[in-house]
Amino acid sequence: MDMIKKVVHLIPNAHLDPVFLWAWEEGFNESLVTFRSMTELMARYPELTFVHGEAQSYEPVEQYDPELFEQIRELIRAGRWDVVGGAYVQTDNNFPETGTFVHQFRRGQRYFQEKFGIESTVAWSPDPAGHAAGMPEIFAAAGLRYFSFNRPPEGTLPLPNPAFVWSGRSGVEILCCRTVPSYVSEKATTGQSLEESMVKFAALPQRNFMFCIGMGDHGGGTTARQIEDLLEVRRKHPEWEIVFSTLTRFFTALEADRSLLPVRREEVNFTLHGVYTANAKIKHKFRDLETAVNRSARSCAVIARALQLPTPDFSAEWDTVLFNTFHDIIPGDGIDRSNREQIIHMDSAIRTAKIKEFTAVNTLIKALDVPLPPPYAADAPTQVPYVFFNPRPVPFDGFVELEGTLDYRPLFE
């Protein structure tokens, strides 16, 4: 009886930072360059596959190169291009509020459904510095059954097996795998790295393993040299099944090995601790943005419902919130120029959200019947009503501050 071969799933991918050591314009253009590069390589190598997430990366391609976008659609239909992540951007998985995560995955999954007719099943977070304990529940609520990550790395968070089952506090379970050797691979040593990884794989109980290839941070995807090196390793090792694959295919195959994998019930944290304290200015600005958009959207929805009016559209403001959850923006680890650009971006959304809220509240006030007594004297100012609006979903009991005016002019006497 022939021995069942262990399978290495080669996962070509490109990590694209829309903001990092460059501003957003450069990051947006890199989506176009990387996707063109990968479609050309995929035409050259018919078995080559590609994995990419983040709806935001696809939007510039859709807008500026519709022909390339249609090529990607065809590769998705052929099962060679794997849309993963289910998110708008590759968000930091510790800073945002739970509600922001809900918007994040709803926005991403809706885009993928509308544009490609699919929804992601694999959460993809190779670059964030850690993952909060509540992420299994958030993933499951978004329809994501699997999760691949890179950080914390082995030196920071040793794991008995890169593949494991992550059990959330509610009991929900997500099948996970840390990337091997990372989400990217060095150009000159890809083949050597695969052979070294296969030695480690041989000692583990499961049959299916992942091996990621590609360039990182500024995109680029994989290269012809890497592909040829991997094909050479495959020729040298017929005792292994080495295939170009996708994250969706890998995790589907890994389901058969699930009973052999360890279970983790703790958070998957921490690494790069400095990102949680660095650049307080951008962190405070993000929290101001998140709070302003949440409050304004909720206030406008409640008032519109009460007055039977259309609810204002907050999609642009929410996109600003979601974009700035990116794992190199909230941590503040980009260059100063890109950080300042993002603060301007956030300020603009705070302003428009507050204008919409102000307009809604004043529309409500106009609809109220507030009887006022006449001025107490012939030259006294008009009586002014004070209307208190609580935007929170629970009653408020506390102090409020009022701007009271005794006259419309300075009181010199």
DODO-846723 format. One record per residue (C-alpha): x, y, z. Coordinates in steps of 0.25 Angstrom, whole numbers. Example, Ala and Ser with C-alpha at 12.3 -4.5 7.8 and 13.67 -1.06 7.14 Angstrom:
% residues 2
<X: 49	Y: -18	Z: 31>
<X: 55	Y: -4	Z: 29>
This chain:
% residues 413
<X: 0	Y: 0	Z: 0>
<X: 6	Y: 14	Z: -4>
<X: 9	Y: 23	Z: 7>
<X: -1	Y: 35	Z: 7>
<X: 7	Y: 48	Z: 3>
<X: 8	Y: 60	Z: 12>
<X: 3	Y: 72	Z: 4>
<X: 9	Y: 86	Z: 4>
<X: 0	Y: 97	Z: -1>
<X: 8	Y: 108	Z: -7>
<X: 1	Y: 121	Z: -4>
<X: 5	Y: 133	Z: -14>
<X: 1	Y: 146	Z: -8>
<X: 5	Y: 161	Z: -8>
<X: 4	Y: 169	Z: 5>
<X: 0	Y: 183	Z: 1>
<X: 1	Y: 194	Z: 11>
<X: -8	Y: 206	Z: 6>
<X: -1	Y: 215	Z: 16>
<X: 13	Y: 212	Z: 23>
<X: 26	Y: 218	Z: 18>
<X: 18	Y: 225	Z: 7>
<X: 5	Y: 233	Z: 7>
<X: -8	Y: 227	Z: 2>
<X: -7	Y: 231	Z: -13>
<X: 5	Y: 222	Z: -14>
<X: -2	Y: 211	Z: -7>
<X: -14	Y: 212	Z: -16>
<X: -5	Y: 211	Z: -29>
<X: 3	Y: 199	Z: -24>
<X: -10	Y: 191	Z: -24>
<X: -11	Y: 194	Z: -39>
<X: 4	Y: 190	Z: -41>
<X: 4	Y: 177	Z: -33>
<X: -9	Y: 172	Z: -39>
<X: -4	Y: 174	Z: -53>
<X: 9	Y: 167	Z: -50>
<X: 1	Y: 155	Z: -44>
<X: -8	Y: 154	Z: -55>
<X: 3	Y: 154	Z: -65>
<X: 11	Y: 143	Z: -57>
<X: -2	Y: 135	Z: -56>
<X: -3	Y: 135	Z: -71>
<X: 11	Y: 130	Z: -72>
<X: 9	Y: 119	Z: -62>
<X: -4	Y: 112	Z: -63>
<X: -4	Y: 106	Z: -50>
<X: 0	Y: 118	Z: -42>
<X: -10	Y: 123	Z: -32>
<X: -11	Y: 136	Z: -24>
<X: -18	Y: 141	Z: -11>
<X: -22	Y: 155	Z: -7>
<X: -32	Y: 161	Z: 2>
<X: -36	Y: 175	Z: 6>
<X: -47	Y: 181	Z: -2>
<X: -40	Y: 195	Z: -2>
<X: -28	Y: 189	Z: -11>
<X: -38	Y: 185	Z: -22>
<X: -45	Y: 198	Z: -22>
<X: -34	Y: 206	Z: -29>
<X: -33	Y: 195	Z: -40>
<X: -48	Y: 195	Z: -42>
<X: -48	Y: 210	Z: -44>
<X: -35	Y: 212	Z: -52>
<X: -33	Y: 199	Z: -59>
<X: -46	Y: 192	Z: -62>
<X: -40	Y: 183	Z: -72>
<X: -30	Y: 178	Z: -61>
<X: -42	Y: 177	Z: -52>
<X: -50	Y: 168	Z: -62>
<X: -37	Y: 159	Z: -63>
<X: -37	Y: 157	Z: -48>
<X: -52	Y: 153	Z: -49>
<X: -49	Y: 142	Z: -59>
<X: -37	Y: 137	Z: -50>
<X: -47	Y: 137	Z: -38>
<X: -57	Y: 129	Z: -46>
<X: -46	Y: 119	Z: -50>
<X: -42	Y: 117	Z: -35>
<X: -28	Y: 122	Z: -37>
<X: -30	Y: 136	Z: -30>
<X: -34	Y: 135	Z: -16>
<X: -42	Y: 146	Z: -9>
<X: -39	Y: 145	Z: 6>
<X: -41	Y: 154	Z: 18>
<X: -55	Y: 158	Z: 17>
<X: -50	Y: 172	Z: 21>
<X: -49	Y: 186	Z: 15>
<X: -35	Y: 187	Z: 20>
<X: -25	Y: 179	Z: 28>
<X: -29	Y: 184	Z: 41>
<X: -22	Y: 185	Z: 54>
<X: -29	Y: 174	Z: 63>
<X: -27	Y: 181	Z: 76>
<X: -31	Y: 196	Z: 76>
<X: -44	Y: 197	Z: 69>
<X: -58	Y: 196	Z: 76>
<X: -66	Y: 183	Z: 74>
<X: -76	Y: 191	Z: 66>
<X: -65	Y: 196	Z: 56>
<X: -61	Y: 182	Z: 54>
<X: -75	Y: 179	Z: 50>
<X: -75	Y: 190	Z: 40>
<X: -61	Y: 186	Z: 35>
<X: -66	Y: 172	Z: 31>
<X: -80	Y: 176	Z: 26>
<X: -73	Y: 186	Z: 17>
<X: -63	Y: 176	Z: 11>
<X: -72	Y: 164	Z: 10>
<X: -83	Y: 173	Z: 3>
<X: -73	Y: 178	Z: -7>
<X: -68	Y: 164	Z: -10>
<X: -82	Y: 159	Z: -12>
<X: -86	Y: 171	Z: -21>
<X: -74	Y: 170	Z: -30>
<X: -70	Y: 156	Z: -30>
<X: -82	Y: 148	Z: -25>
<X: -75	Y: 142	Z: -13>
<X: -72	Y: 144	Z: 1>
<X: -59	Y: 141	Z: 8>
<X: -58	Y: 129	Z: 18>
<X: -44	Y: 132	Z: 22>
<X: -40	Y: 143	Z: 31>
<X: -26	Y: 148	Z: 27>
<X: -17	Y: 157	Z: 36>
<X: -3	Y: 154	Z: 34>
<X: 3	Y: 167	Z: 38>
<X: -5	Y: 173	Z: 50>
<X: 3	Y: 172	Z: 64>
<X: -7	Y: 163	Z: 71>
<X: -21	Y: 158	Z: 72>
<X: -31	Y: 161	Z: 83>
<X: -38	Y: 149	Z: 90>
<X: -52	Y: 153	Z: 84>
<X: -48	Y: 152	Z: 70>
<X: -53	Y: 137	Z: 68>
<X: -67	Y: 142	Z: 71>
<X: -65	Y: 154	Z: 62>
<X: -60	Y: 145	Z: 50>
<X: -71	Y: 135	Z: 52>
<X: -82	Y: 147	Z: 52>
<X: -76	Y: 151	Z: 38>
<X: -77	Y: 137	Z: 32>
<X: -62	Y: 134	Z: 34>
<X: -59	Y: 120	Z: 38>
<X: -43	Y: 121	Z: 37>
<X: -32	Y: 130	Z: 41>
<X: -18	Y: 132	Z: 36>
<X: -8	Y: 141	Z: 43>
<X: 7	Y: 143	Z: 44>
<X: 9	Y: 151	Z: 57>
<X: 12	Y: 149	Z: 68>
<X: 23	Y: 140	Z: 62>
<X: 29	Y: 128	Z: 68>
<X: 40	Y: 135	Z: 76>
<X: 29	Y: 143	Z: 83>
<X: 18	Y: 133	Z: 84>
<X: 22	Y: 119	Z: 83>
<X: 12	Y: 109	Z: 78>
<X: 13	Y: 94	Z: 78>
<X: 7	Y: 94	Z: 63>
<X: 5	Y: 106	Z: 54>
<X: -9	Y: 100	Z: 51>
<X: -19	Y: 100	Z: 63>
<X: -33	Y: 102	Z: 67>
<X: -36	Y: 115	Z: 73>
<X: -48	Y: 114	Z: 83>
<X: -55	Y: 127	Z: 87>
<X: -61	Y: 130	Z: 100>
<X: -75	Y: 127	Z: 95>
<X: -70	Y: 113	Z: 90>
<X: -69	Y: 117	Z: 75>
<X: -57	Y: 111	Z: 68>
<X: -49	Y: 116	Z: 57>
<X: -39	Y: 107	Z: 50>
<X: -25	Y: 115	Z: 49>
<X: -11	Y: 114	Z: 44>
<X: 1	Y: 123	Z: 46>
<X: 8	Y: 126	Z: 33>
<X: 20	Y: 118	Z: 29>
<X: 31	Y: 123	Z: 28>
<X: 24	Y: 137	Z: 28>
<X: 14	Y: 143	Z: 19>
<X: 26	Y: 147	Z: 10>
<X: 38	Y: 140	Z: 6>
<X: 52	Y: 144	Z: 2>
<X: 55	Y: 144	Z: -13>
<X: 68	Y: 137	Z: -13>
<X: 65	Y: 126	Z: -2>
<X: 50	Y: 122	Z: -5>
<X: 54	Y: 108	Z: -9>
<X: 63	Y: 106	Z: 2>
<X: 53	Y: 111	Z: 12>
<X: 42	Y: 102	Z: 7>
<X: 52	Y: 90	Z: 9>
<X: 55	Y: 94	Z: 23>
<X: 40	Y: 96	Z: 26>
<X: 37	Y: 82	Z: 20>
<X: 47	Y: 76	Z: 31>
<X: 38	Y: 82	Z: 42>
<X: 25	Y: 78	Z: 35>
<X: 29	Y: 64	Z: 35>
<X: 29	Y: 63	Z: 50>
<X: 15	Y: 69	Z: 51>
<X: 3	Y: 60	Z: 51>
<X: -6	Y: 66	Z: 40>
<X: -5	Y: 64	Z: 25>
<X: -7	Y: 78	Z: 20>
<X: 2	Y: 90	Z: 22>
<X: 3	Y: 104	Z: 16>
<X: 16	Y: 111	Z: 11>
<X: 14	Y: 126	Z: 7>
<X: 22	Y: 132	Z: -4>
<X: 22	Y: 147	Z: -9>
<X: 27	Y: 161	Z: -6>
<X: 22	Y: 169	Z: 5>
<X: 19	Y: 183	Z: 10>
<X: 20	Y: 190	Z: -4>
<X: 13	Y: 178	Z: -11>
<X: 19	Y: 172	Z: -23>
<X: 14	Y: 158	Z: -21>
<X: 22	Y: 146	Z: -25>
<X: 33	Y: 145	Z: -35>
<X: 37	Y: 136	Z: -47>
<X: 50	Y: 132	Z: -39>
<X: 42	Y: 128	Z: -27>
<X: 33	Y: 120	Z: -36>
<X: 44	Y: 113	Z: -43>
<X: 51	Y: 110	Z: -30>
<X: 39	Y: 104	Z: -24>
<X: 36	Y: 95	Z: -36>
<X: 51	Y: 90	Z: -35>
<X: 48	Y: 86	Z: -20>
<X: 36	Y: 79	Z: -25>
<X: 44	Y: 71	Z: -35>
<X: 54	Y: 67	Z: -24>
<X: 44	Y: 62	Z: -14>
<X: 34	Y: 53	Z: -21>
<X: 30	Y: 48	Z: -7>
<X: 23	Y: 61	Z: -4>
<X: 11	Y: 66	Z: -11>
<X: 14	Y: 81	Z: -14>
<X: 3	Y: 89	Z: -21>
<X: 0	Y: 104	Z: -24>
<X: -12	Y: 106	Z: -15>
<X: -21	Y: 116	Z: -8>
<X: -24	Y: 119	Z: 6>
<X: -38	Y: 114	Z: 4>
<X: -33	Y: 101	Z: -2>
<X: -23	Y: 99	Z: 9>
<X: -33	Y: 101	Z: 20>
<X: -43	Y: 92	Z: 13>
<X: -33	Y: 81	Z: 13>
<X: -28	Y: 84	Z: 27>
<X: -42	Y: 81	Z: 32>
<X: -39	Y: 66	Z: 30>
<X: -27	Y: 68	Z: 40>
<X: -36	Y: 76	Z: 50>
<X: -36	Y: 65	Z: 61>
<X: -21	Y: 64	Z: 61>
<X: -19	Y: 79	Z: 64>
<X: -17	Y: 86	Z: 78>
<X: -28	Y: 95	Z: 83>
<X: -25	Y: 109	Z: 88>
<X: -34	Y: 117	Z: 98>
<X: -26	Y: 130	Z: 100>
<X: -24	Y: 142	Z: 92>
<X: -13	Y: 142	Z: 81>
<X: -5	Y: 154	Z: 86>
<X: 5	Y: 162	Z: 87>
<X: 17	Y: 166	Z: 79>
<X: 23	Y: 179	Z: 75>
<X: 18	Y: 185	Z: 88>
<X: 22	Y: 199	Z: 84>
<X: 11	Y: 201	Z: 74>
<X: 1	Y: 201	Z: 85>
<X: 7	Y: 213	Z: 91>
<X: 14	Y: 221	Z: 80>
<X: 9	Y: 233	Z: 73>
<X: -3	Y: 236	Z: 83>
<X: -7	Y: 248	Z: 74>
<X: -12	Y: 239	Z: 63>
<X: -18	Y: 229	Z: 73>
<X: -26	Y: 240	Z: 80>
<X: -31	Y: 245	Z: 67>
<X: -36	Y: 231	Z: 62>
<X: -44	Y: 230	Z: 75>
<X: -50	Y: 244	Z: 73>
<X: -53	Y: 239	Z: 59>
<X: -59	Y: 226	Z: 63>
<X: -68	Y: 233	Z: 74>
<X: -72	Y: 244	Z: 65>
<X: -77	Y: 235	Z: 54>
<X: -84	Y: 226	Z: 63>
<X: -91	Y: 237	Z: 71>
<X: -95	Y: 245	Z: 58>
<X: -100	Y: 233	Z: 50>
<X: -108	Y: 228	Z: 62>
<X: -114	Y: 242	Z: 65>
<X: -118	Y: 244	Z: 50>
<X: -124	Y: 230	Z: 49>
<X: -133	Y: 232	Z: 62>
<X: -137	Y: 246	Z: 58>
<X: -140	Y: 242	Z: 43>
<X: -149	Y: 230	Z: 49>
<X: -156	Y: 240	Z: 58>
<X: -159	Y: 250	Z: 47>
<X: -161	Y: 240	Z: 36>
<X: -150	Y: 246	Z: 28>
<X: -139	Y: 239	Z: 20>
<X: -127	Y: 235	Z: 28>
<X: -114	Y: 242	Z: 24>
<X: -103	Y: 234	Z: 17>
<X: -91	Y: 231	Z: 26>
<X: -84	Y: 222	Z: 16>
<X: -72	Y: 232	Z: 13>
<X: -70	Y: 235	Z: 28>
<X: -70	Y: 220	Z: 31>
<X: -60	Y: 217	Z: 20>
<X: -51	Y: 227	Z: 27>
<X: -53	Y: 220	Z: 40>
<X: -50	Y: 207	Z: 34>
<X: -38	Y: 211	Z: 25>
<X: -32	Y: 217	Z: 38>
<X: -33	Y: 204	Z: 46>
<X: -21	Y: 199	Z: 36>
<X: -10	Y: 193	Z: 44>
<X: 0	Y: 203	Z: 41>
<X: -9	Y: 215	Z: 43>
<X: -14	Y: 214	Z: 57>
<X: -1	Y: 208	Z: 62>
<X: 5	Y: 221	Z: 57>
<X: 17	Y: 214	Z: 51>
<X: 17	Y: 220	Z: 37>
<X: 25	Y: 233	Z: 33>
<X: 21	Y: 246	Z: 39>
<X: 16	Y: 251	Z: 25>
<X: 6	Y: 239	Z: 24>
<X: 2	Y: 241	Z: 38>
<X: -1	Y: 256	Z: 36>
<X: -9	Y: 252	Z: 24>
<X: -17	Y: 242	Z: 31>
<X: -20	Y: 252	Z: 42>
<X: -26	Y: 262	Z: 32>
<X: -34	Y: 250	Z: 26>
<X: -40	Y: 247	Z: 40>
<X: -43	Y: 262	Z: 43>
<X: -50	Y: 263	Z: 30>
<X: -60	Y: 252	Z: 33>
<X: -61	Y: 257	Z: 48>
<X: -66	Y: 270	Z: 42>
<X: -76	Y: 264	Z: 32>
<X: -81	Y: 255	Z: 42>
<X: -84	Y: 266	Z: 52>
<X: -90	Y: 275	Z: 41>
<X: -100	Y: 264	Z: 38>
<X: -103	Y: 262	Z: 53>
<X: -105	Y: 277	Z: 55>
<X: -114	Y: 278	Z: 43>
<X: -123	Y: 266	Z: 49>
<X: -124	Y: 272	Z: 63>
<X: -128	Y: 285	Z: 58>
<X: -138	Y: 279	Z: 49>
<X: -143	Y: 272	Z: 61>
<X: -144	Y: 285	Z: 69>
<X: -151	Y: 292	Z: 58>
<X: -162	Y: 281	Z: 59>
<X: -163	Y: 283	Z: 74>
<X: -174	Y: 292	Z: 80>
<X: -167	Y: 300	Z: 90>
<X: -175	Y: 312	Z: 96>
<X: -167	Y: 324	Z: 100>
<X: -171	Y: 336	Z: 109>
<X: -168	Y: 349	Z: 103>
<X: -155	Y: 357	Z: 107>
<X: -156	Y: 362	Z: 121>
<X: -153	Y: 376	Z: 116>
<X: -154	Y: 385	Z: 104>
<X: -139	Y: 384	Z: 101>
<X: -137	Y: 370	Z: 107>
<X: -132	Y: 359	Z: 97>
<X: -141	Y: 349	Z: 92>
<X: -144	Y: 337	Z: 101>
<X: -136	Y: 325	Z: 97>
<X: -140	Y: 310	Z: 99>
<X: -130	Y: 300	Z: 103>
<X: -132	Y: 286	Z: 97>
<X: -124	Y: 274	Z: 102>
<X: -122	Y: 262	Z: 93>
<X: -116	Y: 250	Z: 98>
<X: -110	Y: 242	Z: 86>
<X: -107	Y: 230	Z: 95>
<X: -116	Y: 218	Z: 96>
<X: -116	Y: 218	Z: 111>
<X: -122	Y: 230	Z: 120>
<X: -112	Y: 240	Z: 124>
<X: -111	Y: 245	Z: 138>
<X: -100	Y: 256	Z: 141>
<X: -96	Y: 270	Z: 139>
<X: -97	Y: 278	Z: 125>
<X: -91	Y: 291	Z: 122>
<X: -99	Y: 303	Z: 116>
<X: -95	Y: 315	Z: 109>
<X: -104	Y: 325	Z: 115>
<X: -105	Y: 339	Z: 110>
<X: -110	Y: 351	Z: 118>
<X: -110	Y: 360	Z: 106>
<X: -105	Y: 360	Z: 92>
<X: -95	Y: 371	Z: 95>
<X: -83	Y: 371	Z: 105>
<X: -88	Y: 375	Z: 118>
<X: -78	Y: 387	Z: 121>
<X: -87	Y: 393	Z: 131>
